[in-house]
Each structure stands twice: as structure tokens, then as C-alpha cells.
Amino acid sequence: MTSGGIARVRKITDNRSRADVAELPAADLEIRELAAVLDEQLPSWFAGNFVGPVEAVVVMSADPKPYQSAEAEVAALRRRVAYLERQLERQRQSETGREQLISMLEYVPDTVFMTDREGTLLFLNRAGHKLAEIIGENAYAYIWPEHRDRYRETVERVYETGTPQPYEIRARNEAGEWSWYSCLLGPVWRDGKIVAVAGAATNVDELKRAQEALQRANAELETRVAQRTLDLAQANEVLRREAIQRQQAERERQKQTRLLELVLESMEVGVVIADRGGRLNHINPAGANILCAEGNREEALSRWFKGAYMADGCTPYPPQQSPLARALRGESVAGEEILFMHPEHWEAVWLQVSAQPLIDAFGKRYGALFVFRDVTPQRRVLTALRETEQRFVSMLENTPAIVYVKDTAGKYVLVNRAFEDAMGRPNSEVVGRTDAELFDPETAEQLRENDRKVRHSGLAFQFEEKIPVGGRQKTYLSVKFLLTDARESPYGLCGISTDISERKKSEERLRAERSFLKQLIRAHEHDRQLMAYEIHDGLVQYMSASLMHLDCVATDQQMSAKAQAALELARHLVHRSVIEGRRVMSGLRPPILDEEGIVLAISYLVAEHSSHGELQIDYHHRVSFDRLDPLLEGTLFRIAQEGLTNIRRHSRTQRAEVTLVERGNRILLEIRDWGVGFDPAQVSEDHFGLEGIRKRAELLGGQMHIATKPEGGTTITVSLPLAPAVS
């Protein structure tokens, strides 16, 4: 509102206050004029200055309601004028504040701006660009392209919510460079509507740079902290491991200490630890037991050395040269054997002693270690071993058998006197040489081949070796075997050879005699066979014919009683003669043996011995052959015959058993009874039955075994080699 308008209002108001109540029409005109002036001036003034209740003033000035009385209108008008005066005062104050605000905005360091909804710049303070250049332009042209949508979204939120909205964008500064701005954007109201947005933008480049520097510093700090944390963790892990290692080392040390104590306590070797002055700090149980040190141990040790002697067993041991005294002086003693006279019962005791000084990490002696053990049993064993060795050497040198030892290369390392005498060479000419250097090639090859067989098999073998000695060929029975050490590794070969030349000749003579005896027995069996055939075909046949004729004569009814009695006696005698002839023939060689073989022959023999009813004989056979060599069959038959005869005569049993079994290349004949048995050592020399069985078996290369005991029955088992079968 202009000053003229205000003056007019005041003038109208003054005139109206002085008007007479009777002059209502004139007063009414003045009121209407005042209202018109107010209606004309106030709306535009308030609208231009954004403050004041414009609608209220306008409504009051435009109210067409007629006043009921002049006084009421004047009062109302006065109140209206008073209100307007107050508003005018406020407006003046507001105008002054606006001018001050604009002045302040011109000089603040921040950029203050106002744009419409489309982004057109309506206001910009001096902190921004030159006003003439950018007022009216679009603000988006000065915003970083990637942030334009951000500004647009912020403007829309302000219009939607009617509240200030913060945001941050990059925009051009006065120098045309891109800078960071922190902004607060708020609404501009008009007539109750948002007609624009106004904001303040603060340049935060320094803040951004500070933030970036702070972020870099934080990142670097975090990196350093992480690295330091890692270093600390690694250091802690190292410390933890070191602590664990120390604990483990301590436990291991304690374990080793305890183990050492257990070892010392369980050792059979005496251990003494002495200090620099020779005083005993420790002695293990074995040492105390050996020294009998139940009381004063130092006195026990000194008592022992009072009865000490050198290794020769005669020379007293000097006390100042004792192993402990020498170790305290810095010397070492290893495995020295000393003879002691036991202080309790004065028996000779040998101790093997070792001693050495105890030296710390700085090379200073602080004591001595004294170790000893009782080697008396070993000394006794060694003495016994030497005596045994001496006996062995004596036996080796005086035995008639040749004894020699060869190394792995076949060289002689030891020969006895019998070897020297037999070969006619002294020991010096044999030891270190091989068979090829001592014998002819054929003999040397024979000996080497036998040695190789023993070495390759690792077993002991027996050989017959023919060696020329003194121009004659001699036969030696050699037993060869490997010599092994404690690890069972062979280091040599030993041979023991016995001259069996004479025995070989005796064996040849024996074989010849046995062969002759076989032939003799075979001829004897043949003669018995012929005699049996002669009895069977001659005498028994004639007697049988005679018996038949006598039987025919006996049918004559006209004979006298005396003649019939004589005839009957003759028949009986002839019949007995036939039976006796057959018995003799069977004793010589039963025909069934030659006709049917040994299996049926033994069956016939069993039936013959069982015929009287006094003896029950079971017969079992398991063989695959049909016939055997006649001599073998005859031998088996005679053995079975002799065995069954002995059972009938001596066993006093009612049961017997005969078994004939083929096993591989041998035939087994077993004759068993359940009789009274006997003691083989008590058999008289005039009983040749069992010895005859044994000799028959041995003659054919077999064996006989007798199992018997008093009241336990008897079993005779004969094993014979099978001769080639005969069809």
C-alpha cells in the first residue's frame, strides 16, 4: 500500500469519526469509499509481500452486509482501521526484515536460490553465478548429469510433502568447475499453494576432500590395524606355540627324568654319581645291592676297594688309581675288570667298571659318574667256555674221524690231526687252500659239488666220497653242514668224514651173502614145493586110491566080524595117513599159494587154524595186486603161519586178527591177538619163532615191529617192499 492510500484511509477515518449520526448517507459513502480503497490496496500489498491475513481483510472490506446502525458501522470501521494500522506496522517491520534478509543473503558464503517446478532459476544470491547470466535459465544445465534425476526427485518430494528435503549433488561453481554441494530445498507458498522451491547450497569440496582423506586414513588405519591385529595374532600364536612347546618340553623333560630314574632303578648295572669331593650323591638299587650299601654307602664303596685286585687276580689295586678317583681327576675309564673280595663272605667277585667325569656347559668338572656291573657269571662262563674249547680241541685232535672247516670261498680254515695223517700233509700246507689245489680235478669237482648242495639248501647232508689217499682209493662217509653266526648267517662249512672203506667191503660181502641166502631160500622153497608136489601127486594119491579100494571092500556083507574090524582099522589108518600127508604137504608149501596167490593162501591158513573151534580169527585185506614174487609170497605166508602158531600155543586167547594192506610201494602184514601178552626182554633163547620172522623180513629189506605187554595182547607188524608183481 502506498503512503497516499494510507493517508486517504486515515482521512476518511477521521472524517467519519467526526460525522454526525444523522448524516448516515454521507457516512455510508465514506465507508464504502474506504472499503474500496482498502479493497484496492491491501490485496496487492499483501500478495507482494507474502505476509498477513489478506483474505480476512478482503472479506471484511468486501462484506456487503449493511450496517444496522451508523454507530455500529463506525465502531466496526474503527476496529478495522485499527487492525489495518497494526498490519501496516507489521508490514513495515516485515519490509525492514526482508530488506535485511536480502542484504544478508547477498553476503552469506552459501548459495541461496529459488526455482520453479521445471527448474527455472528465479533467484540467486551473489555467492552464485552472475545474476544477469543465469536468472531465467534452467538450473539442470548447471547440475552434474548423473545427479539431475536426484534434484528432480527432491523437487517432487518437496511439492508432495511441503517439507524441506536435504540432498547432495555436484554442480558448477562460479569458475565453471564441478563442486560438491550439500543442499536443503524447501517450498515457497502463495495463496496456500507451493509456487516455487527455495534452497541453500553449501560448497562441501573441502569436506569431501576431508572425508576422502579421512576414508583413506581410515582405510589405511584399518589396514594397519588389521595388519597389526594379524601380527599380534601371529605373535600370540607364536607365543602360544612357544608356551605349548615349553610345556611339552617341560613335560618331556619330566618324562625323560622319570624315565631315566626308572631306567636307573631297573638297571642291573650299578650307577654311582659323586660330587667333586668324591661324596656319593646317588646310587641306584642295583649298585646298592652289589655293594651291600644298606647303611653308609661311602663306607661300603671304600670297603670294596680295600679288597680290590688287578686283572691278574693277585696284585692289589692302588686306591689312588681307583676309577672314581681317576674320573674326578678328569680321566675316563672304560670296561676295566677288577677282582674284588666280597666284604661280607670274602668270595671272589669280578666287576666291570667304567667311569668318566661330569662336565657342565662351561667345561667345568662338577663330579664323576661311576658305572659297574657284576661279571662274575660271565667270567665263569668264559672260563667254562675256554675249558670247553680246550676239550673240543682235544677231541678234535684225537678223534679218528677227519674234521675240517671251510670258509664261504671254499678255502680250508681248520683241519684236525686225522686230516693231516690221512692226507699226508701238515696243517700249514692245507689251511688257506681249496680242494682244487689239494686233489685231482675229478675228486675236487666231486667235493665242490657236495659243498654247493649243502650251501644252496642250508641243510645237513651225508655223502659217500671217494678220495685217493696214498695211491689207494678210499671211501669216506662225510656229513657236511653249514656254520652260522648269531644272526643265522652262514660263515663257513664243516665236514666230518669217516673212512668206511673196510665197512664198504664188509657191506659188499654182506650183500653177496644175502643174495646167496635169498637164492638158497628160493631154492629151498623150490625144493619144498617139489617135495609137496611129490607127496601130493605120489603118496597122497596112492593112499587116496587105497582108501577108495578099502571103501569098496567094506561093502562086502559076507566078511566076518574080525575081518571087518581089521578092514575098518586099515581104512582109518589110511585116512589118517592122507590127512597127515596133506598136512605135511601144506607145511612144506600149500598148493593154493602157487595156484591162487598170497591173499587166498592166508585165508586158507586162517581157516585151517580156526577149524578146531578154539580160536576165532578175523581176516581183512586191501590190496590191488593179483600175484607177487614167489619168494615174497612165501615169506609172507611163513610169517603169517608162524604168527598164528604162536597165538595158538602161547596167547591163551579166543580172538585174533590178520590184516594184509598195500601202502604205496610196501606191503604190511599185521597179526594181532588179545591174549596174555609177554615181555620181549624175557623171551628165552631157545624160542626162534619171532627171531625167524625178523630175519625173514630183514632178508627182503623189511622191518618187524612187536607191540606187547603182559595182559595187554600182542601185535606183530611186518613191512616189506613190494617186489615187481607177477601175472
C-alpha positions in Angstrom: 0.0 0.0 0.0 1.3 3.5 -0.9 1.6 6.4 1.5 -1.3 8.1 -0.4 -3.6 5.2 0.2 -2.8 5.2 3.8 -3.4 8.9 4.0 -6.7 8.5 2.3 -7.8 5.8 4.7 -6.8 8.0 7.7 -8.6 11.0 6.2 -11.7 9.0 5.6 -11.5 7.5 9.1 -11.1 11.0 10.7 -14.0 12.5 8.7 -16.1 9.5 9.6 -15.4 9.9 13.3 -16.4 13.5 13.2 -19.6 12.9 11.1 -22.9 13.3 12.8 -25.0 10.3 13.3 -27.8 12.0 11.4 -25.7 12.2 8.3 -25.8 8.4 7.7 -25.9 8.6 3.9 -22.8 10.7 3.7 -21.0 8.5 6.2 -22.0 5.4 4.4 -20.4 6.8 1.2 -17.2 7.5 3.1 -17.2 4.0 4.5 -17.8 2.5 1.1 -15.0 4.6 -0.3 -12.7 3.5 2.5 -13.7 -0.1 1.8 -13.0 0.4 -1.9 -9.6 1.9 -1.2 -8.8 -1.0 1.2 -10.1 -3.5 -1.3 -7.9 -1.9 -4.0 -4.7 -1.6 -2.0 -4.5 -4.3 0.6 -4.7 -7.4 -1.5 -2.0 -6.3 -3.9 0.2 -5.2 -1.0 -0.1 -8.5 1.0 0.3 -10.5 -2.1 3.5 -8.8 -3.0 5.0 -9.2 0.5 3.9 -12.8 1.4 2.6 -11.9 4.8 -0.6 -11.1 6.6 -4.1 -12.4 6.6 -5.1 -10.9 3.2 -8.3 -12.9 2.9 -9.5 -11.7 6.2 -9.0 -8.0 5.3 -10.5 -8.5 1.9 -13.5 -10.3 3.2 -14.1 -7.6 5.8 -13.8 -4.9 3.1 -16.0 -6.8 0.7 -18.6 -7.8 3.1 -21.9 -6.3 1.5 -23.8 -6.7 4.7 -25.5 -3.3 5.6 -24.9 -1.9 8.9 -27.9 -1.7 11.2 -26.8 1.5 12.7 -24.3 4.2 12.0 -22.7 3.8 15.3 -22.2 0.1 14.7 -20.6 0.8 11.4 -18.4 3.5 12.7 -17.3 1.1 15.5 -16.6 -1.6 13.1 -14.8 0.7 10.8 -12.7 2.0 13.6 -11.8 -1.5 14.6 -11.0 -2.3 11.0 -8.8 0.8 10.8 -7.0 -0.1 14.0 -6.4 -3.6 12.6 -5.1 -2.1 9.4 -2.8 0.2 11.3 -1.4 -2.8 13.2 -1.0 -4.6 10.0 0.8 -1.7 8.4 3.2 -1.5 11.3 3.8 -5.2 11.0 4.3 -4.7 7.3 6.8 -2.0 7.8 8.7 -4.3 10.2 8.5 -7.1 7.8 9.7 -4.9 4.9 12.6 -3.9 7.0 13.4 -7.6 7.9 13.0 -8.6 4.2 15.5 -5.9 3.2 17.9 -7.0 5.9 17.4 -10.7 4.9 18.1 -9.8 1.3 21.2 -7.9 2.4 22.3 -10.8 4.4 21.7 -13.3 1.6 23.8 -11.2 -0.7 26.8 -11.6 1.6 26.4 -15.1 3.0 29.1 -17.6 1.7 26.4 -20.2 0.8 24.5 -20.1 -2.5 20.8 -19.3 -2.0 18.5 -19.9 -4.9 14.9 -20.3 -5.9 13.5 -22.2 -8.9 10.1 -23.2 -10.2 9.0 -26.8 -10.6 10.6 -27.1 -14.0 13.9 -25.9 -12.7 13.9 -22.3 -14.0 16.1 -20.1 -11.8 14.0 -17.3 -10.1 16.5 -16.1 -7.6 20.2 -16.4 -6.9 22.3 -14.6 -4.4 25.7 -13.1 -5.1 27.5 -16.3 -3.9 26.3 -18.0 -7.1 26.9 -17.0 -10.7 26.4 -13.5 -12.2 22.7 -12.8 -11.9 22.4 -11.3 -15.4 23.8 -14.5 -16.9 21.7 -17.2 -15.3 18.5 -15.8 -13.9 15.7 -17.3 -16.0 17.9 -20.2 -17.2 17.3 -23.8 -16.3 19.1 -25.0 -13.2 19.6 -28.5 -14.6 22.2 -27.2 -17.0 24.5 -26.5 -14.0 24.0 -29.8 -12.3 26.2 -32.9 -12.9 24.3 -35.1 -15.5 24.2 -38.1 -13.2 22.7 -36.0 -10.4 19.9 -34.3 -12.3 17.4 -37.0 -11.6 18.4 -36.7 -7.9 17.5 -33.0 -7.9 14.3 -33.6 -9.9 13.2 -36.3 -7.3 14.0 -33.9 -4.5 11.8 -31.1 -6.0 8.9 -33.6 -6.4 9.2 -34.7 -2.8 9.1 -31.0 -1.7 5.9 -30.5 -3.8 4.4 -33.7 -2.5 5.2 -33.3 1.2 5.5 -29.5 1.6 8.5 -30.1 3.9 12.2 -29.2 3.4 14.3 -32.1 1.8 18.0 -32.4 2.1 20.2 -33.7 -0.8 23.7 -33.7 -2.1 24.8 -33.1 -5.7 27.6 -32.0 -7.9 27.1 -28.6 -9.7 29.2 -26.0 -11.4 30.7 -23.2 -9.3 31.4 -19.6 -10.3 34.7 -20.8 -12.0 32.7 -23.3 -14.1 34.2 -26.3 -12.3 32.4 -29.1 -10.7 31.9 -28.9 -7.0 30.1 -30.8 -4.4 27.1 -29.1 -2.6 25.1 -30.0 0.4 21.6 -28.6 -0.1 18.3 -28.1 1.8 15.4 -27.5 -0.5 12.0 -26.0 0.9 8.6 -24.9 -0.5 7.6 -21.3 -1.4 3.9 -20.8 -0.7 1.5 -18.4 -2.4 -2.3 -18.4 -1.7 -1.8 -21.6 0.1 -0.1 -23.3 -2.8 3.5 -24.1 -3.4 4.6 -21.9 -6.3 8.4 -22.5 -6.2 11.1 -24.1 -4.2 14.0 -22.3 -2.5 17.1 -23.7 -1.2 20.6 -23.1 0.3 23.6 -24.9 -1.1 26.9 -25.2 0.8 30.1 -26.0 -1.0 31.5 -29.2 0.6 34.5 -29.8 -1.6 36.8 -29.4 1.4 34.5 -31.6 3.4 34.5 -34.2 0.6 38.3 -34.0 0.3 38.5 -34.2 4.1 36.1 -37.1 4.1 38.0 -38.8 1.3 41.3 -38.2 3.2 39.5 -39.4 6.3 38.3 -42.5 4.5 41.8 -43.1 3.1 43.2 -42.6 6.5 40.5 -44.9 8.0 41.2 -47.5 5.3 44.9 -47.2 5.9 44.3 -47.3 9.6 42.0 -50.3 9.3 44.7 -51.9 7.1 47.3 -51.1 9.7 45.0 -52.2 12.5 44.3 -55.4 10.5 47.9 -56.0 9.8 48.8 -55.2 13.4 46.0 -57.4 14.6 47.3 -60.2 12.3 50.8 -59.5 13.6 49.6 -59.6 17.1 47.6 -62.8 16.4 50.6 -64.3 14.8 52.8 -63.2 17.7 50.2 -64.6 20.1 50.1 -67.8 18.1 53.9 -67.9 18.2 53.8 -67.2 22.0 51.1 -69.8 22.4 53.0 -72.4 20.5 56.2 -71.5 22.4 54.2 -71.8 25.6 52.9 -75.2 24.4 56.4 -76.2 23.3 57.7 -75.1 26.7 55.0 -77.1 28.4 55.6 -80.0 26.2 59.4 -79.7 26.7 58.9 -79.5 30.4 56.6 -82.5 30.4 59.1 -84.3 28.2 61.9 -83.3 30.5 59.9 -84.6 33.5 59.1 -87.7 31.5 62.7 -88.2 30.5 63.8 -87.5 34.1 61.3 -90.1 35.4 62.2 -92.5 32.6 65.9 -92.0 33.5 65.0 -92.7 37.1 63.1 -95.8 36.2 65.9 -96.9 33.9 68.4 -96.4 36.7 66.1 -98.2 39.2 65.5 -101.1 36.8 69.1 -101.5 35.5 71.1 -104.5 36.6 74.1 -102.3 36.3 75.3 -100.3 39.3 75.4 -96.5 38.9 77.1 -94.1 41.3 77.1 -90.3 40.9 79.7 -88.4 43.1 80.3 -84.7 43.6 83.7 -83.0 43.2 84.7 -84.1 46.6 84.0 -87.8 45.9 80.9 -87.9 48.1 78.1 -90.1 46.8 75.0 -88.1 45.6 73.1 -91.0 44.1 73.3 -94.8 43.8 70.7 -96.9 42.1 69.2 -100.0 43.7 71.4 -102.4 41.6 74.5 -100.6 42.8 73.4 -100.6 46.4 72.7 -104.3 46.1 76.1 -105.1 44.6 77.9 -103.0 47.2 75.7 -104.2 50.0 75.3 -100.5 50.8 72.3 -100.6 53.1 74.0 -98.3 55.6 76.7 -95.8 54.9 77.2 -96.0 51.1 80.5 -94.2 51.1 81.9 -96.6 53.6 80.6 -99.5 51.5 82.4 -98.3 48.4 85.6 -97.8 50.3 85.3 -101.2 51.9 85.0 -102.8 48.4 88.2 -101.0 47.1 90.1 -102.2 50.1 89.8 -105.7 48.7 90.4 -104.8 45.1 92.9 -106.6 42.9 94.2 -106.0 39.4 93.0 -108.2 36.4 95.7 -110.8 37.2 93.9 -111.5 40.4 97.0 -111.1 42.6 98.2 -107.5 42.5 96.3 -105.2 45.0 94.6 -102.3 43.3 96.1 -98.9 44.3 93.3 -96.8 46.0 94.5 -93.6 44.4 94.1 -95.3 41.0 90.5 -96.3 41.5 88.2 -95.5 38.6 86.3 -93.0 40.6 89.4 -91.1 41.7 90.7 -91.0 38.1 87.3 -89.8 36.8 87.4 -86.9 39.4 90.8 -86.0 38.0 89.3 -85.8 34.5 90.3 -89.2 33.2 87.9 -91.7 31.6 87.8 -95.4 32.4 86.1 -97.9 30.1 85.3 -101.5 30.7 88.1 -102.2 33.2 87.7 -105.5 35.1 88.6 -105.6 38.7 88.6 -108.5 41.1 87.1 -107.8 44.5 86.9 -109.9 47.6 83.3 -109.6 48.8 83.5 -107.8 52.2 80.7 -109.9 53.7 81.6 -113.5 52.8 85.0 -113.0 51.0 84.1 -114.6 47.8 85.8 -113.5 44.6 83.6 -111.1 42.6 84.6 -109.7 39.3 83.3 -106.2 38.5 83.5 -104.5 35.1 83.9 -100.8 35.8 83.6 -97.6 33.7 83.9 -94.0 35.0 84.0 -90.6 33.4 84.0 -87.0 34.7 80.8 -84.9 34.8 81.3 -81.6 33.0 78.9 -78.7 32.8 78.1 -76.4 29.8 81.1 -74.2 30.7 83.6 -77.1 30.7 83.9 -77.3 34.5 84.0 -80.6 36.3 81.4 -80.9 39.0 81.6 -84.6 39.7 82.0 -88.1 38.3 79.9 -91.0 37.0 80.8 -94.5 38.2 79.2 -97.5 36.4 79.8 -101.1 37.3 78.3 -104.5 36.9 78.9 -107.9 38.3 80.5 -110.0 35.6 81.4 -112.9 37.8 78.9 -115.2 36.0 80.3 -114.1 32.6 83.8 -114.8 33.8 82.7 -118.2 35.0 81.0 -118.8 31.7 84.1 -117.6 29.8 86.3 -119.9 31.9 83.9 -122.8 31.2 83.9 -121.8 27.6 87.7 -121.9 27.5 87.7 -125.3 29.2 85.0 -126.5 26.7 87.1 -125.1 23.9 90.1 -126.9 25.2 88.1 -130.2 25.5 86.8 -129.6 22.0 90.3 -129.1 20.6 91.4 -132.2 22.4 88.5 -134.2 21.0 89.1 -132.7 17.6 92.8 -133.6 17.6 92.3 -137.1 18.9 89.2 -138.3 17.1 89.8 -140.8 14.3 87.4 -139.0 12.1 88.6 -136.3 9.7 87.2 -132.9 10.7 87.6 -129.7 8.7 86.1 -126.3 8.3 85.9 -124.3 5.0 85.0 -120.6 4.6 82.5 -119.3 2.1 85.1 -119.3 -0.7 85.8 -123.0 -0.2 89.2 -122.4 1.5 90.2 -124.6 4.4 90.4 -122.7 7.7 90.7 -125.6 10.1 91.7 -129.3 9.8 92.4 -131.7 12.6 95.3 -134.1 13.1 93.4 -137.0 11.5 93.1 -134.9 8.3 96.8 -134.3 8.3 97.6 -138.0 8.9 95.1 -139.3 6.3 96.2 -136.8 3.6 99.9 -136.8 4.5 100.0 -133.0 4.6 100.7 -130.7 7.6 98.3 -128.1 8.7 100.3 -125.3 7.1 100.0 -126.9 3.6 96.2 -127.2 3.9 94.9 -124.1 5.6 94.2 -121.3 3.1 93.9 -123.7 0.1 91.0 -125.1 -1.9 90.1 -128.6 -2.9 91.3 -127.8 -6.5 94.8 -127.1 -5.0 94.9 -130.3 -2.9 93.2 -133.0 -5.0 92.9 -134.1 -8.6 90.3 -132.4 -10.8 87.7 -135.2 -10.6 87.9 -135.5 -6.8 87.9 -131.7 -6.4 84.8 -131.4 -8.5 83.1 -134.1 -6.5 83.8 -132.3 -3.2 82.8 -128.9 -4.6 79.5 -130.3 -5.9 78.7 -131.7 -2.5 79.6 -128.4 -0.8 77.4 -126.5 -3.2 74.4 -128.7 -2.4 74.8 -128.0 1.3 75.2 -124.3 0.8 72.2 -123.9 -1.5 69.8 -126.0 0.7 71.1 -124.8 4.1 70.6 -128.4 5.3 73.0 -131.1 6.5 73.7 -133.9 4.1 75.5 -137.2 4.2 77.7 -138.2 1.2 79.9 -141.0 0.2 83.1 -139.5 -1.2 85.8 -141.5 -2.9 89.2 -139.9 -2.4 92.6 -141.2 -3.5 94.9 -141.4 -0.5 98.4 -142.8 -0.6 97.9 -144.3 -4.0 94.7 -146.1 -3.0 91.1 -145.2 -3.5 89.3 -144.8 -0.2 85.7 -144.3 0.6 84.7 -141.7 3.2 81.2 -141.2 4.7 81.1 -137.4 5.0 78.5 -135.4 7.0 78.5 -131.7 5.9 76.6 -128.8 7.4 76.7 -125.0 7.5 78.2 -123.0 10.3 76.1 -119.9 11.2 76.7 -116.9 13.4 74.3 -115.4 16.0 72.2 -113.9 13.2 72.0 -117.3 11.5 74.1 -116.0 8.6 76.4 -118.8 7.3 80.1 -118.1 7.5 81.5 -121.5 6.7 81.0 -125.2 6.2 82.1 -128.0 8.5 82.7 -131.6 7.4 83.2 -134.8 9.3 84.5 -137.7 7.3 84.9 -141.3 8.4 86.9 -143.8 6.5 84.4 -146.6 5.6 86.5 -148.4 3.1 86.6 -151.6 5.2 82.9 -151.2 6.0 82.1 -150.9 2.3 83.9 -154.1 1.7 82.0 -155.8 4.6 78.8 -154.4 3.2 79.6 -155.8 -0.2 80.3 -159.2 1.4 77.1 -159.0 3.4 75.1 -158.1 0.2 76.7 -161.0 -1.5 75.8 -163.3 1.4 72.3 -162.0 1.5 71.9 -162.6 -2.2 73.2 -166.1 -1.8 70.9 -166.6 1.1 67.9 -165.4 -1.0 68.9 -167.8 -3.7 69.3 -170.5 -1.2 65.9 -169.8 0.4 64.4 -169.6 -3.1 66.0 -173.0 -3.9 64.8 -174.3 -0.6 61.3 -173.1 -1.2 61.5 -174.7 -4.6 62.6 -178.0 -3.1 59.8 -177.8 -0.6 57.4 -177.0 -3.4 58.7 -180.0 -5.4 58.5 -182.3 -2.3 55.0 -181.1 -1.7 54.1 -181.8 -5.3 55.7 -185.3 -5.0 53.7 -186.0 -1.8 50.5 -184.7 -3.4 51.0 -186.5 -6.7 52.6 -189.6 -5.3 52.0 -190.7 -1.8 48.7 -188.9 -1.1 47.3 -190.1 -4.4 48.2 -193.7 -3.8 46.8 -193.5 -0.3 43.6 -191.9 -1.5 43.3 -194.7 -4.1 43.9 -197.3 -1.4 41.3 -195.8 0.8 38.8 -195.9 -2.1 39.5 -199.6 -2.7 39.1 -200.3 1.0 35.8 -198.5 1.0 34.7 -200.8 -1.8 35.8 -203.9 0.1 33.9 -202.7 3.1 30.7 -203.1 1.2 31.1 -206.9 1.2 28.4 -208.3 3.6 29.9 -211.8 3.8 33.0 -210.7 5.7 33.5 -211.9 9.2 33.3 -209.5 12.1 37.0 -210.0 12.7 37.8 -209.2 9.1 35.5 -206.1 9.1 37.2 -204.8 12.2 40.6 -205.2 10.6 39.3 -203.6 7.5 37.9 -200.7 9.4 41.2 -200.2 11.2 43.0 -200.2 7.9 40.6 -197.6 6.5 41.1 -195.4 9.5 44.9 -195.6 9.3 44.9 -194.9 5.5 42.5 -191.9 6.1 44.8 -190.6 8.8 47.8 -191.0 6.5 46.0 -189.0 3.8 45.3 -186.2 6.3 48.9 -186.3 7.6 50.2 -186.3 4.1 48.2 -183.2 3.3 49.3 -181.6 6.5 52.9 -182.3 5.6 52.3 -181.0 2.1 50.7 -177.8 3.4 53.6 -177.4 5.8 56.1 -177.7 3.0 54.3 -175.3 0.6 50.5 -175.3 0.2 49.4 -175.7 -3.4 46.9 -172.9 -3.0 49.8 -170.4 -2.6 51.1 -171.3 -6.1 47.7 -171.6 -7.6 45.8 -168.6 -6.1 48.3 -166.3 -4.5 49.1 -164.9 -1.1 45.6 -163.4 -0.3 43.7 -166.7 -0.6 46.7 -168.7 0.9 46.4 -166.6 4.1 42.7 -167.1 4.0 43.2 -170.9 3.8 45.7 -170.6 6.6 43.2 -168.7 8.8 40.5 -171.3 8.1 42.9 -174.1 9.0 43.8 -172.6 12.4 40.1 -171.8 13.1 38.8 -175.2 12.2 39.1 -176.6 15.7 36.7 -174.0 17.1 39.1 -172.9 19.9 40.2 -169.6 18.1 38.2 -167.1 16.2 40.4 -165.3 13.6 39.2 -162.3 11.5 40.9 -161.7 8.2 41.0 -158.3 6.4 42.9 -157.4 3.2 43.1 -154.3 1.0 45.5 -154.9 -1.9 45.5 -154.1 -5.6 47.8 -156.8 -6.9 46.9 -160.4 -8.0 50.2 -162.1 -7.5 53.6 -161.3 -6.1 57.1 -162.6 -6.4 57.1 -166.3 -5.2 59.8 -165.6 -2.6 57.8 -162.6 -1.2 54.6 -164.6 -1.2 56.4 -167.5 0.6 57.9 -165.1 3.2 54.5 -163.5 3.9 52.9 -167.0 4.2 55.6 -168.3 6.6 55.4 -165.1 8.8 51.6 -165.5 9.0 51.9 -169.2 9.7 54.5 -168.6 12.5 52.4 -165.8 14.0 49.2 -167.8 14.1 51.1 -170.8 15.5 52.5 -168.6 18.3 48.9 -167.3 19.1 47.6 -170.9 19.4 50.5 -172.0 21.6 51.1 -169.1 23.9 48.4 -166.3 23.9 45.6 -168.2 25.6 43.1 -166.1 23.7 40.0 -166.9 21.7 40.3 -164.0 19.3 42.9 -162.9 16.8 43.0 -160.8 13.7 45.1 -160.8 10.5 45.3 -157.8 8.2 47.1 -157.6 4.8 47.3 -154.0 3.5 49.1 -152.4 0.5 50.5 -149.0 1.2 52.4 -147.3 -1.6 55.3 -149.5 -2.6 55.2 -151.6 0.6 53.0 -154.4 1.9 52.0 -154.5 5.6 51.1 -157.7 7.4 49.7 -157.3 10.9 48.9 -160.3 13.2 47.1 -159.3 16.4 45.7 -161.1 19.5 44.0 -160.1 22.7 45.8 -162.6 24.8 48.1 -162.5 27.8 51.0 -160.8 26.0 54.6 -161.0 27.1 57.8 -159.1 27.9 60.1 -159.2 24.8 63.1 -158.9 27.1 62.1 -162.2 28.9 61.9 -164.3 25.7 64.2 -167.4 26.1 67.0 -168.0 23.5 65.5 -171.4 22.5 62.4 -169.7 21.0 63.3 -168.9 17.4 59.8 -168.0 16.1 59.9 -164.2 16.5 63.6 -164.0 15.5 62.8 -166.1 12.4 60.1 -163.6 11.5 62.6 -160.7 12.0 65.3 -162.4 9.9 62.9 -163.3 7.1 61.7 -159.6 7.0 65.3 -158.2 7.1 66.4 -160.6 4.4 63.9 -159.0 2.0 64.7 -155.4 3.1 61.8 -155.1 5.5 61.2 -154.5 9.2 59.3 -156.1 12.0 57.7 -154.3 15.0 56.3 -156.0 18.1 53.9 -154.2 20.4 53.1 -156.2 23.5 52.9 -156.0 27.2 51.7 -158.5 29.9 48.0 -158.9 29.9 47.8 -156.4 27.0 47.8 -158.6 24.0 50.4 -158.7 21.2 50.6 -157.1 17.7 53.2 -158.1 15.2 53.6 -155.7 12.2 55.8 -156.6 9.3 56.5 -154.1 6.5 58.1 -155.4 3.3 59.0 -153.7 0.0 56.8 -154.8 -2.9 58.7 -156.8 -5.5 57.5 -156.4 -9.1 54.2 -158.1 -9.4 53.9 -161.4 -11.3 51.0 -162.1 -13.6 
